[in-house]
Amino acid sequence: MVQALVRRTCLGNIPVYQSETLLRHGVRHAFFTRHGGVSAPPFDTLNLGWSVGDEREAVAENVRRAYRALELDRGYAVRVKMVHGTRVVAVNERHANQRLPATDGLVTATRHLTLAMTFADCQPIVLYDPDHHAVALGHAGWRGTLAGMALSLVRALEESCGSRPEGLIAVLGPAIGGCCYEVGEEVVRAARTWPDGSAWLRANGHGRFHLDLTAANTALLRRAGVRHIESISLCTACRTDEFFSYRAEKPVTGRLGVLVALE
């Protein structure tokens, strides 16, 4: 797993994390932080989630700033209603300006079409196929991760674009880390259904376990045949100075945005 190629930078006054590899291949993208917007506490400041209780005027301005930072057209984007599943939809220009129901993954080879999702502890997964200039974006909390969202994204690129897993570039965005993500017995059992799932769990010394989403998604991508995997590897719960975290800030906090589009 490569960490050094994912760097924090600024697009104007908005701090973001970007993969140098994806930028070199013409993938316009950003993992946004919580900074650079106009929302008041507890949504301070770049909340991109519409359904968390923030003022709609503030969210609209934050969204405008995020798209403007990447020079993307908000009207030529696809959003989703996430359900913590593994459904992945291949989208094109016909899906522009739509919000797809019950969807946690998107794949496209349509240039300039933006894939958009929001997060607050769950892991963003970006996959890029340089051979076919196609990209995928997925949302993986514990349910999606342990149900195989990473595998579903790889499979969707194979089926829709003819991608080869060994040729893909994966970038894992910020998520709650194994340091902070205490989980219950249901999650422990689900992790252990995978051959190496026990390695994704850490005993905390109090009879409970923590789940490492990045370790799990990295292992699943490797299992699918992906060789190039980059990671931001910052814990959203540890770094509420930088990111929103539902677990650390519940019951009310904002949502981080991820935007991806092919040049």
GILIN-V813737 format. One record per helix or strand of 2 or more residues. SS is the DSSP state (alpha for helix, beta for strand). FROM is the first residue (numbers start at 0). LEN is the number of residues. If there is no record, write none. Layout:
ss=SS from=FROM len=LEN
ss=SS from=FROM len=LEN
//
This chain:
ss=beta from=5 len=6
ss=beta from=13 len=6
ss=alpha from=19 len=5
ss=beta from=26 len=6
ss=alpha from=55 len=14
ss=beta from=76 len=4
ss=beta from=87 len=3
ss=alpha from=92 len=3
ss=beta from=97 len=3
ss=beta from=104 len=4
ss=beta from=113 len=6
ss=beta from=122 len=7
ss=beta from=133 len=7
ss=alpha from=141 len=6
ss=alpha from=148 len=13
ss=alpha from=164 len=3
ss=beta from=167 len=5
ss=beta from=181 len=2
ss=alpha from=184 len=7
ss=alpha from=196 len=4
ss=beta from=200 len=3
ss=beta from=208 len=3
ss=alpha from=212 len=12
ss=beta from=227 len=4
ss=alpha from=245 len=4
ss=beta from=255 len=7
//
